[in-house]
Amino acid sequence: MLRYAAAQAIGSYQRHISPKKGFACAFRVHTGHCSCSEFARRFVLRAGVWRLLHVLPRRFIKCRNASIALSESQAKEPGENGTGHDPYPKDCAVIGAAECGSNACCFWPF
């Protein structure tokens, strides 16, 4: 029961708050896999809130590392839009839908 409430809260964040922030998840942009919020939503449905609390900090570390890598790549070679990367990878949907191009990409817990 708690897992469904958590997934619903994450879904509300994805629909109402995330699009207004004005930036995309660095992990999703850098790797082409799901955003951290979509990973959390799917993982909580599959494994529960307690297990999510153990894997999510590792995911946030990977997201931070992806952000650093993106910042370094921006400084080296700017892209067409001057940012050095495409903010919306081809295999993941645009923010708001927060769905992966393939269902397997969000099930990597680390």
C-alpha positions as a printed Julia matrix, in Angstrom:
110×3 Matrix{Float64}:
  0.0    0.0     0.0
  2.8    2.41    0.89
  4.63   1.66   -2.36
  1.62   2.81   -4.41
  1.32   6.03   -2.44
  5.03   6.7    -2.93
  4.78   5.97   -6.65
  1.79   8.31   -6.92
  3.71  11.07   -5.11
  6.67  10.65   -7.46
  4.32  10.72  -10.45
  2.81  13.98   -9.2
  6.31  15.43   -8.86
  7.07  14.37  -12.44
  3.9   15.94  -13.82
  3.67  19.15  -11.83
  7.04  20.15  -10.36
  9.75  18.71  -12.59
  8.65  20.48  -15.82
  8.71  23.83  -14.0
 12.3   23.41  -12.81
 13.63  24.08  -16.28
 16.33  21.43  -16.42
 16.57  17.7   -17.06
 18.05  14.93  -14.92
 21.8   14.85  -15.63
 21.89  11.05  -15.43
 19.2   10.78  -18.12
 20.89  13.3   -20.36
 24.32  11.75  -19.98
 23.42   8.05  -20.25
 20.11   8.02  -22.13
 18.55   5.92  -19.36
 15.58   7.0   -17.26
 15.62  10.05  -15.04
 16.19   9.59  -11.33
 12.53  10.23  -10.56
 11.33   7.65  -13.1
 13.87   5.15  -11.75
 12.57   5.78   -8.23
  8.93   5.44   -9.28
  9.48   2.15  -11.05
 11.8    0.78   -8.39
  9.41   1.56   -5.54
  6.63  -0.28   -7.34
  8.85  -3.29   -7.91
 10.77  -3.49   -4.62
  9.1   -1.19   -2.1
  9.95   1.98   -0.24
 12.44   0.45    2.17
 14.69  -0.96   -0.6
 14.37   2.29   -2.55
 15.8    4.2     0.4
 18.92   2.04    0.14
 19.53   2.36   -3.61
 18.44   5.95   -4.25
 21.5    7.59   -2.63
 23.75   5.59   -4.98
 21.64   6.72   -7.92
 21.97  10.36   -6.82
 25.76   9.95   -6.64
 25.73   8.63  -10.21
 23.55  11.57  -11.23
 26.0   14.01   -9.66
 28.89  12.31  -11.48
 26.93  12.56  -14.73
 26.4   16.25  -14.08
 30.14  16.74  -13.61
 30.87  14.79  -16.81
 28.36  16.89  -18.73
 29.9   20.09  -17.4
 33.33  18.94  -18.52
 32.07  17.95  -21.98
 30.36  21.35  -22.36
 33.64  23.11  -21.76
 35.45  20.95  -24.34
 33.06  20.81  -27.28
 29.87  22.85  -27.5
 26.96  21.26  -29.38
 24.57  22.77  -31.88
 22.67  24.64  -29.21
 25.84  25.71  -27.42
 25.27  23.48  -24.41
 27.43  20.52  -25.41
 24.64  17.95  -25.17
 21.16  17.16  -26.29
 18.82  17.79  -23.33
 16.38  15.13  -24.58
 17.99  11.83  -25.6
 16.29  10.04  -28.47
 15.46   6.87  -26.5
 13.78   8.56  -23.54
 10.66  10.66  -23.63
 10.53  14.35  -22.91
 10.06  15.54  -19.32
  6.47  15.26  -18.24
  5.83  11.83  -19.71
  8.94  10.5   -17.94
  8.8    7.15  -19.67
 11.76   5.27  -21.08
 12.1    4.21  -24.66
 12.63   0.68  -23.35
 11.25  -0.64  -20.09
 14.56  -2.29  -19.18
 16.49   0.96  -18.74
 14.8    1.9   -15.48
 15.34  -1.38  -13.73
 19.06  -0.93  -13.18
 19.25  -0.33   -9.43
 22.78   1.08   -9.52
